[in-house]
């Protein structure tokens, strides 16, 4: 009898651990988009920092480093906003 109950309830237990709902799937997609946005911001900031290292003047180097920091923050802020929305969907 106990085996029969275990066999009968096993599919229910598996379903509870199963596939994500459509909302959770959307949240996962938002997290992936957030990662991509953050990576693009990091890559672009890295490019600007490399350009700053090769700048002809200190003023140009400072300007490029400042812009790199701004780009990095913009990407981080956008990623954080998407991650917050994704967290609400879980």
C-alpha positions as CSV (number, residue, x, y, z in Angstrom):
1,X,0.0,0.0,0.0
2,X,2.8,2.4,0.9
3,X,4.5,1.7,-2.4
4,X,1.3,2.4,-4.3
5,X,1.0,5.8,-2.5
6,X,4.6,6.7,-3.3
7,X,4.1,5.7,-7.0
8,X,0.9,7.7,-7.2
9,X,2.4,10.9,-5.6
10,X,5.7,10.8,-7.5
11,X,4.5,12.6,-10.6
12,X,3.0,15.4,-8.4
13,X,6.3,15.9,-6.6
14,X,8.2,16.0,-10.0
15,X,5.7,18.5,-11.4
16,X,6.3,20.8,-8.5
17,X,10.0,20.8,-9.4
18,X,9.4,20.8,-13.1
19,X,9.2,23.4,-15.8
20,X,9.1,27.1,-15.2
21,X,6.0,29.0,-15.9
22,X,5.8,31.4,-18.8
23,X,6.4,34.3,-16.4
24,X,9.5,32.6,-14.9
25,X,10.8,31.9,-18.4
26,X,10.4,35.6,-19.2
27,X,12.3,36.4,-16.0
28,X,15.1,34.1,-17.1
29,X,15.2,35.8,-20.5
30,X,15.4,39.2,-18.8
31,X,18.3,38.0,-16.7
32,X,20.1,36.8,-19.8
33,X,19.5,40.2,-21.5
34,X,20.8,41.9,-18.4
35,X,24.0,39.9,-18.5
36,X,24.4,40.8,-22.2
37,X,23.9,44.5,-21.6
38,X,26.4,44.5,-18.7
39,X,28.9,42.6,-20.9
40,X,28.5,45.1,-23.8
41,X,29.0,48.0,-21.3
42,X,32.1,46.4,-19.9
43,X,33.5,45.7,-23.4
44,X,32.9,49.2,-24.6
45,X,34.3,50.7,-21.4
46,X,37.4,48.5,-21.8
47,X,37.8,49.7,-25.4
48,X,37.7,53.3,-24.2
49,X,40.2,52.6,-21.4
50,X,42.6,51.1,-24.0
51,X,42.1,54.2,-26.2
52,X,42.8,56.4,-23.1
53,X,46.1,54.5,-22.5
54,X,47.2,55.5,-26.0
55,X,45.9,59.1,-25.9
56,X,48.1,61.9,-27.1
57,X,47.3,64.2,-24.2
58,X,46.5,63.9,-20.6
59,X,43.2,65.8,-21.2
60,X,42.2,63.3,-23.8
61,X,43.2,60.4,-21.6
62,X,41.1,61.8,-18.7
63,X,38.1,62.4,-21.0
64,X,38.2,58.9,-22.3
65,X,38.6,57.4,-18.9
66,X,35.7,59.4,-17.6
67,X,33.5,58.3,-20.6
68,X,34.5,54.7,-19.9
69,X,33.3,55.0,-16.4
70,X,30.0,56.5,-17.5
71,X,29.5,53.7,-20.0
72,X,30.2,51.1,-17.4
73,X,27.7,52.7,-15.0
74,X,25.1,53.0,-17.7
75,X,25.4,49.3,-18.5
76,X,25.4,48.3,-14.8
77,X,22.3,50.4,-14.1
78,X,20.4,49.0,-17.1
79,X,21.4,45.5,-16.1
80,X,20.3,46.1,-12.5
81,X,16.9,47.4,-13.7
82,X,16.3,44.3,-15.8
83,X,17.4,42.0,-13.0
84,X,15.0,43.7,-10.6
85,X,12.2,43.1,-13.1
86,X,13.3,39.5,-13.5
87,X,13.3,39.0,-9.7
88,X,9.7,40.2,-9.5
89,X,8.8,37.4,-12.0
90,X,10.2,34.6,-9.9
